[in-house]
Structures are given as C-alpha cells and as structure tokens.
C-alpha cells in the first residue's frame, strides 16, 4: 500500500469515529508536502503501518503503554497541582500498547529529520542513555524548580513575552456554528468557577491532529485572561494499522494515570474530548522556540528519560533492561536511519503527486 492509499484509508477510518473539519484536513495535506519533518509529524498512521516491517528486529520487543506518536516536538511544560513548572511529553493522542522500541525509534528518527544540529549519532546515544538511566532509577518527573536548571532555561525562554501569546490567542476566529454539547460540558468542568461567560473560538494547531475539531474558550477572570481547549479524540492509529477497522478505548487518560508523572490538574478526558488549560507556561515547545545556545545532547537525554517515565506505567523496568542488554550496539541508530529512509521515500512519493 502506498502513502496516498494509506492516507485515504486512514482518513476514511477516522471519519467513522469523529467529525472531521474539511478545511483543516486540506491544510494538513499542504503541510505534509512542505518538508520531511512536518510530514513525519503528520503521518503517524503510516509509521504504525511500516515500522514493524522496516524495523522487524527492533519491533520484536516487550510491549508497554506507549506514546505512539513521539517526536522531538511532542514535549512541553505545564503546572502541577503545587503550581510547579513541569516538563515532559505533551500529547498522548495516539497512546497504545506497543513495543517499547517504537517510541525510542520514532524519537530518534525525528531527531535525524529535525533542525537539531548536534552530532546525531551522539544525540541518539544520549536518548538511549537517558532512557536506561530512568529505568534503573525507577523514573522521576522533570520538576523545573530547584532541579534541571539547564532544561529550565531551555523550556522557559518563550515565557518572557506572554503578551504575544495572548494577543495571538485572542485573534482566533469565532466559531461558525455552535460547538457540540460534549465539548462545552468538558470545558465547563475545568473552568475556575461556574457561571463564567466565555467566547468560543476555533484553533488550528498540531499536525497529526489537524482535521479534528478544536474549540478554545477564552474569558477574563479576576484581572487576566484564561483559556481552555477541547480537542476531539479517536482511538489510536495503531489500532487502524493492526486491522484497518474497528474501534477500541481511548488510552489518553490511562497514560496520565499510570506514568511516572506530575499531572497537569487541568487536563481532563471526558468521553471523546481531551481538555487542557492554554497559557504561555502550559503548551508544547517547538525547537525553534529554544534559545540558540541550548544543549541539544542534554535535551535528547532528557527526552529519553521522559520516555521511560511514560513506559514505566505499563511494564516492569527489569523486563525492558533485560531486552536492551540483548540488543546489538548501535541498534537504535540503525533503526532510526532505516525509518528515516522509509519516511523520506513516502514524503517524496506524496509531495510529487
């Protein structure tokens, strides 16, 4: 099955689970043709199809509850229940029971295809080093208060100009028609108090989730702006890749409950909607937002550690460590390059159609 047919079949399948926004889907297709990295981010469904074939040896590994669509820009910050700034994986739309190697190989492949400029062989080794160290330690969340000063500097660079964030958010267009009642109920649950009046806008964001309904509620509350977003969810594309049909539970909430994590108290799953607080200190971090002097090797090691934090919710560390010891030296680098080659071939095919 080529990439065009794969895309058509996946989009037909996901349309049976939720209402798609056609103009956003068209925009997604445009973004997929721009460059290999956005193509990778937008096509997890294709990755789920080809990874077991391209990386047969790597894919034969113990399963855990995995991120699925992991990449170097699926990390961000939020505030925990104590108000501390936390850094970690930002999105679990595609969470599924997968070989633990899936997330590692996809993260390493995304590093190869991103704007990261460090020695990527050393960077991939740092991912694996951080992952192994976290397994040995039983995991630990990234609280950016008294620890992780270098990571804190990287992660908070964009927080110096919050006015720009809110200006952009307030410029979002109003909804053209009434949002679904389920989305509004989900948003109301995470507002600071009942009875608030808010404006509902539409938002185009992400790449893998482009085409899904997103609603942003904005209000003035006690001297400042607040915002909440509701995004429609569907079962993981990994389910589609397995049998091409059917449905299953959405595992977003299960990951949040089981991972070694300081949870964002504003992230709630209600039926098919995931709701979160939007704010300058609570959003995904793009590599372009990082200060120029940030330490990419250290960042990749932290990403490997955080990947283990997630995986530890679904598997015993000794099981993974035993499997890692059996793998040949350089296996992750080799698998990442193999998947990079496969993604680039699909990108070339898709972008020339």
C-alpha positions in Angstrom: 0.0 0.0 0.0 1.5 3.4 -1.0 1.3 6.6 1.1 -1.6 8.0 -0.9 -3.7 4.9 -0.4 -2.7 4.7 3.2 -3.7 8.3 3.9 -7.1 7.8 2.2 -7.9 4.7 4.0 -6.8 6.1 7.4 -8.9 9.3 6.9 -11.9 7.2 6.0 -11.5 5.2 9.1 -11.0 8.1 11.5 -14.0 9.8 10.0 -16.1 7.0 11.4 -15.0 8.0 14.9 -15.3 11.8 14.8 -16.4 14.7 12.7 -13.6 16.0 10.5 -13.0 19.6 9.7 -12.5 19.5 5.9 -10.6 22.8 5.5 -8.2 21.8 8.3 -7.6 18.5 6.6 -6.8 20.2 3.3 -4.3 22.4 5.2 -2.8 19.2 6.8 -2.2 17.8 3.3 -0.5 21.0 2.3 1.8 20.9 5.4 2.7 17.3 4.6 4.2 18.4 1.3 6.3 21.1 2.7 9.2 19.2 4.2 10.1 15.8 5.7 9.8 16.7 9.3 6.2 18.0 9.2 5.4 15.0 7.0 6.7 12.7 9.8 4.7 14.5 12.4 1.5 14.4 10.4 1.6 10.7 9.4 1.8 8.6 12.5 -0.8 6.3 10.9 1.8 5.5 8.2 4.5 4.9 10.8 2.3 2.5 12.6 2.0 0.5 9.4 5.6 0.3 8.3 7.6 0.3 11.5 7.1 -3.5 12.2 8.2 -4.2 8.6 11.1 -1.8 8.2 12.5 -2.5 11.7 11.5 -6.1 12.2 14.2 -6.8 14.8 13.6 -3.6 16.8 9.8 -4.2 16.8 10.2 -7.6 18.4 10.3 -6.2 21.9 8.2 -6.3 25.1 5.0 -4.2 24.9 4.1 -1.3 27.2 1.7 1.6 27.2 3.5 3.9 24.8 3.1 7.4 23.4 3.0 6.1 19.8 3.4 9.5 18.1 6.5 10.5 19.9 8.9 13.1 18.3 11.2 15.9 19.5 8.4 18.5 19.4 6.0 16.4 21.5 7.3 17.9 24.7 6.2 20.9 26.6 5.5 22.5 30.0 2.6 22.7 32.4 1.9 23.5 36.1 1.3 20.7 38.5 -1.1 20.8 41.5 1.6 22.6 43.5 2.0 25.2 40.8 5.5 23.9 39.9 6.6 24.1 36.3 6.9 20.6 34.9 8.4 19.5 31.6 7.6 16.3 29.7 5.6 14.6 26.9 2.8 16.9 25.9 0.4 14.8 23.9 -0.9 11.2 24.1 -3.5 11.2 21.3 -2.0 8.0 19.9 -1.3 6.1 23.1 -1.4 2.4 22.6 0.1 -0.9 23.8 3.3 -1.1 21.6 6.8 -2.4 21.7 8.8 0.0 23.9 11.2 0.4 21.0 8.5 2.2 18.9 8.8 5.4 20.9 12.6 5.3 21.0 13.0 4.7 17.3 10.4 7.4 16.4 12.0 9.9 18.8 15.5 9.2 17.3 14.1 9.3 13.7 12.5 12.7 14.5 15.9 14.0 15.7 17.5 12.9 12.5 14.8 14.8 10.5 14.5 17.9 12.6 16.6 21.1 12.9 18.8 19.6 15.6 22.4 20.2 14.6 24.5 18.3 17.2 26.3 15.1 16.4 23.2 13.0 15.8 25.0 9.7 16.5 25.9 11.1 19.9 22.3 12.5 20.2 20.7 9.1 19.6 23.1 7.5 22.1 22.0 10.2 24.6 18.3 9.3 24.1 19.1 5.6 24.9 21.4 6.7 27.8 18.6 8.8 29.4 16.1 6.0 28.8 18.3 3.4 30.5 19.2 5.6 33.4 15.5 6.4 34.1 14.6 2.7 34.1 17.4 2.0 36.6 16.2 4.8 38.8 12.5 3.9 38.6 11.8 7.2 36.8 11.5 10.7 38.0 9.4 13.6 36.6 11.1 16.8 35.5 10.1 19.5 38.1 11.9 22.6 36.9 12.0 24.4 40.3 15.2 23.5 42.2 16.3 20.9 39.6 17.2 20.8 35.9 18.4 24.4 35.6 19.7 23.9 32.1 16.4 22.4 30.9 14.5 25.1 32.8 16.4 27.8 30.8 15.6 26.0 27.6 12.0 25.5 28.4 11.2 29.0 29.8 12.8 31.1 27.1 9.4 31.7 25.5 7.8 32.8 28.7 9.4 36.2 28.7 6.8 37.7 26.4 3.4 36.4 27.5 1.6 39.4 25.8 2.4 37.9 22.4 0.9 34.6 23.3 -2.4 36.1 24.5 -2.6 38.5 21.5 -2.3 35.6 19.2 -4.9 33.6 21.1 -7.4 36.5 21.3 -7.1 36.9 17.5 -8.6 33.4 16.9 -11.8 33.5 14.9 -15.2 32.8 16.5 -16.8 29.5 15.8 -19.1 29.5 12.7 -21.6 27.2 14.3 -22.5 26.0 17.8 -19.9 23.6 19.3 -21.0 20.2 20.4 -22.6 20.0 23.8 -20.0 17.4 24.9 -17.1 19.9 24.3 -18.8 22.6 26.2 -19.5 20.4 29.2 -15.9 19.2 29.2 -14.6 22.8 29.1 -17.0 23.9 31.9 -15.6 21.2 34.2 -12.1 22.8 34.2 -13.1 26.5 34.4 -12.1 28.2 37.7 -15.7 28.8 38.7 -19.2 28.2 37.4 -21.2 30.8 35.7 -18.3 32.4 33.7 -19.1 33.9 30.3 -16.6 32.9 27.7 -16.0 33.4 23.9 -15.6 30.2 21.8 -13.1 30.3 19.0 -11.7 27.7 16.6 -8.0 26.8 16.6 -5.8 25.2 14.0 -2.8 23.5 15.7 -0.6 20.5 15.6 0.0 18.3 12.6 -1.0 14.8 13.5 -4.4 16.0 14.9 -5.1 18.5 12.1 -8.6 18.0 10.8 -10.1 17.2 14.3 -12.5 19.6 16.0 -10.8 22.0 18.4 -12.6 24.6 20.5 -11.0 27.3 22.6 -12.9 29.0 25.4 -11.5 32.4 26.5 -12.6 34.6 29.3 -11.4 37.5 31.5 -11.2 36.3 35.1 -10.0 38.3 38.1 -7.7 40.6 36.2 -6.4 38.5 33.4 -7.1 36.2 30.5 -7.8 32.5 30.8 -8.3 29.9 28.1 -9.3 26.2 27.9 -9.2 24.0 24.8 -11.3 20.9 24.0 -10.0 18.6 21.3 -11.8 15.6 19.8 -10.1 12.3 20.2 -10.3 8.9 18.4 -8.7 5.5 19.1 -5.0 5.3 18.2 -4.0 5.0 14.6 -2.1 1.9 15.8 -5.4 0.2 16.0 -6.2 1.0 12.4 -2.7 -0.2 11.4 -3.3 -3.5 13.1 -6.6 -4.5 11.3 -7.8 -1.5 9.3 -11.2 -1.4 11.1 -13.0 -1.4 14.3 -12.8 0.7 17.5 -11.3 0.5 21.0 -10.9 2.5 24.1 -9.0 5.8 24.0 -6.0 5.4 26.3 -5.1 9.0 26.9 -6.4 9.1 30.5 -4.8 5.7 31.3 -1.3 7.0 30.4 -1.8 10.0 32.6 -2.8 7.8 35.5 0.0 5.3 35.2 3.1 7.2 34.0 5.7 8.5 36.4 4.4 12.0 36.2 3.4 15.2 37.9 0.0 15.6 36.3 -1.5 18.8 34.9 -4.7 19.1 37.1 -6.4 20.9 34.2 -6.0 18.1 31.7 -9.2 16.0 31.7 -10.6 13.4 29.5 -14.4 13.3 29.1 -15.9 10.9 26.7 -14.2 11.7 23.4 -12.8 15.1 24.4 -9.5 16.0 26.0 -9.5 19.4 27.7 -6.5 21.4 28.8 -5.6 24.8 30.0 -3.9 27.1 27.5 -1.3 29.6 28.7 2.3 30.6 27.9 3.6 28.3 30.6 1.4 25.4 29.5 2.0 24.5 25.9 4.1 22.4 23.5 7.7 23.6 22.9 8.9 23.8 19.3 12.6 23.6 18.7 12.5 27.0 17.0 11.4 28.4 20.4 14.6 27.2 22.1 17.4 29.6 22.8 20.2 29.2 20.3 22.7 28.2 23.0 20.6 25.3 24.3 22.4 22.0 24.8 20.9 19.5 22.3 22.6 16.5 23.7 21.3 17.2 27.2 17.8 17.8 25.8 17.8 14.5 23.9 19.0 12.7 27.0 16.1 14.3 29.0 13.7 13.2 26.2 14.9 9.6 26.6 14.4 9.8 30.3 10.9 11.2 30.0 10.1 8.4 27.5 10.9 5.9 30.2 8.8 7.8 32.7 5.8 7.1 30.4 6.7 3.5 29.7 7.2 2.6 33.4 3.4 2.9 33.8 2.9 -0.3 31.7 5.9 -2.5 32.2 8.5 -3.5 34.8 11.9 -1.9 34.3 13.8 -5.1 34.6 11.9 -6.5 31.6 13.0 -3.7 29.4 16.5 -3.6 30.7 16.9 -7.3 30.0 15.7 -6.8 26.5 18.0 -3.8 26.0 21.0 -5.9 27.1 20.3 -8.4 24.3 20.3 -5.8 21.5 23.4 -5.2 19.5 25.4 -2.0 19.9 24.1 0.8 17.7 20.7 -0.8 17.2 18.8 2.4 17.8 20.9 4.4 15.4 20.5 1.8 12.7 16.7 1.5 13.2 16.3 5.3 13.2 18.2 5.6 9.9 16.1 2.8 8.4 12.9 4.6 9.3 14.3 7.9 8.1 14.8 6.3 4.7 11.3 4.9 4.7 9.7 8.3 5.7 11.8 10.2 3.1 10.6 7.7 0.4 7.0 8.3 1.4 7.5 12.0 1.5 8.9 12.1 -2.0 6.0 10.0 -3.3 3.4 12.1 -1.6 4.8 15.5 -2.3 5.1 14.8 -6.1 1.5 13.7 -6.5 
